[in-house]
């Protein structure tokens, strides 16, 4: 004996657990949205994988093209050619050797200058220094400035090929010439107390009269007429200067 079908005519038989009349349209919409999202995520994963591969290839190319002696450094790390950092990542400190007042700083400055001379300056022709170069403050000052200009020219952030060219074409040759012109024939023995270079540096002549000159100029805009005593003092100064240079 067969069972009697109680499903009304014209109505589809649903799957177990489904409401009569087929799947819920809202469920179907959610399923389709999930499928679209999954396809987008799969596409993004593919792009990320490709970007990682491209980046790895780029790093390999840059590493292969970098010269062996070039070291990548951070912006806060001082470069080898920077004479003095002005703090973390700061510019070089501009100081005069002739105005040095801190002995420890002066020792460090001179050590750094000598290292630069050995690595850069003395590599060029006709740059030999006399044995007494350390006894000539103006020579140290010239070399100290030239080193600072070299650091500026090759600065990793602010340097330029134009500055480098100026250092090579104008600054370095000019310093070499001035040093050779003044100390090429000098010798350490000439710095003994009885020799010309062993004498103290000349002081500004007639400095005792500076206050009177300043007062006259600031008060009336005129220069006072030299007195006979001042003229005699000036003549004595030049005679002594001439004798010391003979």
Secondary structure as GFF3:
##gff-version 3
##sequence-region A 1 246
A	DSSP	alpha_helix	25	65	.	.	.	ID=ss1
A	DSSP	three_ten_helix	97	99	.	.	.	ID=ss2
A	DSSP	alpha_helix	103	119	.	.	.	ID=ss3
A	DSSP	three_ten_helix	121	123	.	.	.	ID=ss4
A	DSSP	three_ten_helix	133	135	.	.	.	ID=ss5
A	DSSP	alpha_helix	137	153	.	.	.	ID=ss6
A	DSSP	alpha_helix	161	166	.	.	.	ID=ss7
A	DSSP	pi_helix	167	171	.	.	.	ID=ss8
A	DSSP	alpha_helix	172	183	.	.	.	ID=ss9
A	DSSP	three_ten_helix	188	191	.	.	.	ID=ss10
A	DSSP	three_ten_helix	196	198	.	.	.	ID=ss11
A	DSSP	three_ten_helix	207	209	.	.	.	ID=ss12
A	DSSP	alpha_helix	210	220	.	.	.	ID=ss13
A	DSSP	alpha_helix	228	245	.	.	.	ID=ss14
###
